[in-house]
Amino acid sequence: MHTVCRTLAGLVTALALVGCASQPETVTQLGHPSSLSRKKQPKRYLNIPMETAYSPPFSFPQGARSIDDALYAFAPAALEQLKPYFRKAGVAYPPREIALIAIKDERKMELWARDGDKFRLIRSYTIKAASGMRGPKLRQGDRQVPEGVYRISRLNPNSNYHLSMKVDYPNDFDLLHAEYDGRSDLGGDIFIHGKSVSAGCLAMGDAAIEELFVLAAHVGPENIRVIISPSDPRQRPLDASLPNLPSWTPELYERITREIFAVTQAKPPIKLAHSSNAYPLYRPAN
């Protein structure tokens, strides 16, 4: 009798194991059919659900990687680099909002973030490449990096430049002044991306774009502003009197200055009375 019971128990256990093995293991991923073929649940790299990562309202081509695929590949290392900066700044991760301030002549991008009322500087990045010169982008093919206050319109995990984030140039300000000037064919496809080559984009290098891409996915592009300035208005007022700049450049530079001061809580620079230079020296107010 005991032998029969042991035999029956063994058969039940074997059937149960077969039943579990026959159930397909699936991974809940956003917007990518190839995710269903994964055999293992990916490790969580953040103590928030993956569904908070931004996925656009369109499908990627068959065989392309999704945003969640990119996060699975790059988030662990990116967060290891980013989180100490957030802790030092006293800002929770992920923050509620971020601002990217790009200074063209210094080839520098500052990352500011906030989880409360005030933005705090998290860290700075070197811009590896940015084509063009001082002044806003006006038309297709001018190879200019735009100047203004922008948003991120989408994340691209399949960029030719590793990873990229699309800037919403031309925005309403650009379109309004193009109509006033009688300009058309303003160009587009302006990205913050990896690698170190640029044709109107901001090339950040692969390591930096991995951090920024992961951060943007966790924060949500709707909570990101991108401010691109020809120089740093905290050090010297932006000069709109240079030749070949559009007549509306003072309005643009006033808008850029106002946004940078609002994010950084900076005060207008103070002119040094003893300066005799053609372009007076300025310093931030205490």
C-alpha positions as CSV (number, residue, x, y, z in Angstrom):
1,M,0.0,0.0,0.0
2,H,2.8,2.4,0.9
3,T,4.5,1.5,-2.4
4,V,1.3,2.4,-4.4
5,C,1.0,5.7,-2.5
6,R,4.6,6.7,-3.2
7,T,4.1,5.8,-6.9
8,L,0.9,7.9,-7.2
9,A,2.6,10.8,-5.4
10,G,5.5,10.6,-7.8
11,L,3.2,10.7,-10.8
12,V,1.3,13.7,-9.5
13,T,4.6,15.6,-8.9
14,A,5.8,14.7,-12.4
15,L,2.6,15.9,-14.0
16,A,2.7,19.2,-12.1
17,L,6.3,19.8,-13.3
18,V,5.3,19.1,-16.9
19,G,2.4,21.5,-16.5
20,C,4.6,24.3,-15.2
21,A,7.2,23.7,-18.0
22,S,4.5,23.9,-20.7
23,Q,3.5,27.5,-19.6
24,P,5.4,30.0,-21.8
25,E,7.4,32.5,-19.9
26,T,6.6,36.0,-21.2
27,V,8.0,39.4,-20.3
28,T,5.8,42.4,-20.0
29,Q,7.5,44.9,-22.2
30,L,6.2,48.0,-24.0
31,G,5.6,48.1,-27.7
32,H,8.0,45.4,-29.0
33,P,6.8,41.9,-30.2
34,S,10.3,40.3,-29.9
35,S,10.1,40.7,-26.1
36,L,7.8,37.7,-26.0
37,S,10.7,35.4,-27.0
38,R,12.8,36.2,-24.0
39,K,13.2,33.2,-21.7
40,K,13.9,35.1,-18.4
41,Q,12.3,37.9,-16.6
42,P,14.7,40.9,-16.8
43,K,16.2,42.2,-13.6
44,R,14.6,45.3,-12.3
45,Y,17.0,48.2,-12.5
46,L,14.8,50.7,-10.7
47,N,12.4,50.3,-7.8
48,I,9.5,51.7,-10.0
49,P,7.4,49.7,-12.5
50,M,8.8,49.5,-16.0
51,E,5.5,50.8,-17.3
52,T,6.5,54.3,-16.1
53,A,9.2,54.3,-18.8
54,Y,8.1,56.4,-21.8
55,S,7.0,54.6,-24.9
56,P,5.7,56.5,-27.9
57,P,2.3,56.0,-29.4
58,F,3.8,54.3,-32.5
59,S,5.3,50.9,-33.1
60,F,8.9,50.3,-33.9
61,P,9.7,48.4,-37.1
62,Q,9.8,44.6,-36.9
63,G,13.2,43.6,-35.5
64,A,14.0,47.0,-34.1
65,R,14.7,47.4,-30.4
66,S,12.1,49.1,-28.2
67,I,12.7,51.7,-25.5
68,D,12.4,49.1,-22.9
69,D,15.0,46.9,-24.7
70,A,17.4,49.9,-24.5
71,L,16.6,50.4,-20.9
72,Y,17.3,46.7,-20.1
73,A,20.7,47.0,-21.8
74,F,21.8,50.4,-20.6
75,A,20.0,51.4,-17.4
76,P,22.0,49.4,-14.8
77,A,25.3,51.1,-15.8
78,A,23.7,54.5,-16.3
79,L,22.0,54.5,-12.9
80,E,25.2,53.4,-11.3
81,Q,26.8,56.6,-12.7
82,L,23.8,58.9,-12.2
83,K,22.6,58.1,-8.7
84,P,25.6,59.4,-6.8
85,Y,25.2,62.8,-8.5
86,F,21.5,62.9,-7.4
87,R,22.4,61.9,-3.9
88,K,25.0,64.6,-3.6
89,A,22.6,67.2,-5.0
90,G,19.9,66.1,-2.6
91,V,17.4,65.2,-5.3
92,A,15.4,62.0,-5.3
93,Y,15.7,59.7,-8.3
94,P,13.8,59.7,-10.6
95,P,13.2,63.5,-10.3
96,R,9.9,65.2,-11.1
97,E,11.4,67.4,-13.8
98,I,14.7,68.0,-15.5
99,A,16.2,70.8,-17.6
100,L,19.1,70.5,-20.0
101,I,21.0,73.7,-20.5
102,A,23.3,73.6,-23.5
103,I,25.9,76.4,-23.9
104,K,27.1,76.3,-27.5
105,D,30.4,78.3,-27.3
106,E,31.5,76.3,-24.2
107,R,30.5,72.9,-25.6
108,K,28.8,72.2,-22.3
109,M,25.5,70.8,-21.2
110,E,24.2,71.1,-17.6
111,L,21.7,68.7,-16.2
112,W,19.4,70.3,-13.6
113,A,16.6,68.4,-11.8
114,R,14.0,68.9,-9.1
115,D,11.8,66.8,-7.0
116,G,10.5,69.8,-5.1
117,D,10.3,73.5,-5.8
118,K,13.9,74.3,-6.8
119,F,16.0,72.9,-9.5
120,R,19.5,71.7,-8.5
121,L,22.5,71.2,-10.6
122,I,23.2,67.5,-10.9
123,R,26.2,67.4,-13.3
124,S,27.7,68.8,-16.5
125,Y,28.6,67.0,-19.7
126,T,30.9,67.9,-22.5
127,I,29.3,68.3,-25.9
128,K,31.5,66.3,-28.2
129,A,30.4,68.0,-31.4
130,A,27.9,70.8,-32.4
131,S,28.1,72.2,-35.9
132,G,27.4,75.8,-37.0
133,M,28.0,79.1,-35.3
134,R,26.3,81.6,-33.0
135,G,22.7,82.3,-34.0
136,P,19.4,80.4,-34.4
137,K,18.7,77.7,-37.0
138,L,16.8,79.3,-39.9
139,R,16.6,76.7,-42.7
140,Q,17.2,73.2,-43.9
141,G,20.9,72.5,-44.6
142,D,22.4,75.4,-42.7
143,R,23.9,72.9,-40.2
144,Q,23.0,75.2,-37.3
145,V,22.3,73.9,-33.8
146,P,19.0,75.7,-32.9
147,E,18.8,78.2,-30.1
148,G,15.8,78.5,-27.9
149,V,13.6,76.7,-25.4
150,Y,12.5,73.3,-26.5
151,R,11.0,70.0,-25.4
152,I,11.9,66.4,-26.2
153,S,9.3,65.0,-28.6
154,R,10.4,61.4,-28.6
155,L,13.1,58.9,-27.7
156,N,14.8,56.9,-30.4
157,P,16.5,53.6,-29.3
158,N,17.5,52.8,-32.9
159,S,19.5,55.8,-33.8
160,N,22.5,55.6,-36.2
161,Y,24.3,57.5,-33.4
162,H,23.8,54.9,-30.7
163,L,20.7,56.5,-28.9
164,S,19.0,59.8,-29.4
165,M,16.3,62.2,-28.2
166,K,14.5,64.4,-30.7
167,V,14.3,68.1,-30.0
168,D,11.0,69.7,-31.0
169,Y,12.5,72.1,-33.5
170,P,10.8,74.0,-35.1
171,N,8.7,74.9,-32.2
172,D,5.9,77.6,-32.1
173,F,8.4,80.4,-31.7
174,D,10.4,79.2,-34.7
175,L,7.3,78.8,-36.9
176,L,5.9,82.2,-36.0
177,H,9.1,84.1,-36.9
178,A,9.7,82.0,-40.0
179,E,6.2,83.1,-41.2
180,Y,7.1,86.7,-40.4
181,D,10.3,86.4,-42.4
182,G,8.7,84.6,-45.2
183,R,10.9,81.6,-44.7
184,S,9.9,78.0,-45.4
185,D,11.7,74.6,-45.3
186,L,13.0,75.2,-41.8
187,G,14.6,71.8,-41.5
188,G,14.1,69.4,-38.6
189,D,15.4,66.1,-37.2
190,I,17.4,67.8,-34.5
191,F,18.6,65.3,-31.9
192,I,20.7,65.0,-28.8
193,H,22.5,61.8,-29.6
194,G,25.6,59.7,-29.0
195,K,28.9,59.5,-31.0
196,S,30.9,62.7,-31.7
197,V,29.8,64.0,-35.1
198,S,27.1,66.7,-35.7
199,A,25.2,68.3,-38.5
200,G,23.0,70.6,-36.5
201,C,22.6,68.2,-33.5
202,L,24.2,67.9,-30.1
203,A,26.6,64.9,-30.1
204,M,27.2,63.9,-26.5
205,G,29.2,60.7,-26.9
206,D,27.8,57.2,-26.1
207,A,28.3,57.1,-22.3
208,A,26.6,60.5,-21.8
209,I,23.6,59.7,-24.1
210,E,23.1,56.4,-22.3
211,E,22.7,58.3,-19.0
212,L,20.5,61.0,-20.5
213,F,18.3,58.5,-22.5
214,V,17.7,56.4,-19.4
215,L,16.9,59.5,-17.3
216,A,14.5,60.8,-20.0
217,A,12.7,57.5,-20.1
218,H,12.2,57.5,-16.3
219,V,11.2,61.1,-16.0
220,G,9.1,61.3,-19.2
221,P,9.8,63.6,-22.1
222,E,6.9,65.8,-21.2
223,N,8.8,66.7,-18.0
224,I,12.0,67.8,-19.8
225,R,12.9,71.2,-21.1
226,V,15.9,71.8,-23.3
227,I,17.5,75.3,-23.3
228,I,20.1,75.9,-26.0
229,S,22.0,79.2,-25.7
230,P,24.8,80.7,-27.8
231,S,26.8,81.5,-24.6
232,D,26.2,81.7,-20.9
233,P,24.0,84.6,-19.9
234,R,24.9,84.1,-16.3
235,Q,28.4,85.4,-17.2
236,R,27.7,87.9,-19.9
237,P,24.5,89.2,-21.4
238,L,23.7,87.5,-24.7
239,D,24.7,89.8,-27.6
240,A,22.0,90.1,-30.2
241,S,23.7,93.0,-32.1
242,L,26.2,90.8,-34.0
243,P,25.9,90.9,-37.8
244,N,23.7,88.5,-39.8
245,L,21.4,87.7,-36.8
246,P,17.6,88.0,-37.5
247,S,15.8,91.2,-36.3
248,W,13.9,89.1,-33.7
249,T,17.1,87.7,-32.0
250,P,16.7,90.1,-29.0
251,E,13.3,88.5,-28.2
252,L,14.8,85.1,-28.5
253,Y,17.8,85.8,-26.3
254,E,15.6,87.5,-23.7
255,R,13.5,84.3,-23.6
256,I,16.6,82.1,-23.3
257,T,18.0,84.2,-20.5
258,R,14.7,84.3,-18.6
259,E,14.5,80.5,-18.8
260,I,18.1,79.9,-17.7
261,F,17.7,82.3,-14.8
262,A,14.5,80.6,-13.7
263,V,16.0,77.2,-13.7
264,T,19.3,78.1,-12.0
265,Q,18.0,80.8,-9.7
266,A,20.8,83.0,-11.1
267,K,20.8,86.8,-10.8
268,P,21.5,89.1,-13.7
269,P,25.3,89.7,-14.1
270,I,26.7,93.0,-12.8
271,K,28.9,95.2,-15.0
272,L,32.3,95.9,-13.6
273,A,32.7,99.7,-13.5
274,H,36.5,99.6,-14.1
275,S,36.3,97.5,-17.3
276,S,37.4,99.4,-20.5
277,N,36.9,96.5,-23.0
278,A,34.6,96.8,-26.0
279,Y,32.6,94.0,-24.5
280,P,32.5,94.8,-20.7
281,L,33.3,92.0,-18.3
282,Y,30.4,90.7,-16.2
283,R,30.2,88.5,-13.1
284,P,27.3,86.8,-11.5
285,A,25.7,88.7,-8.6
286,N,26.2,87.2,-5.1
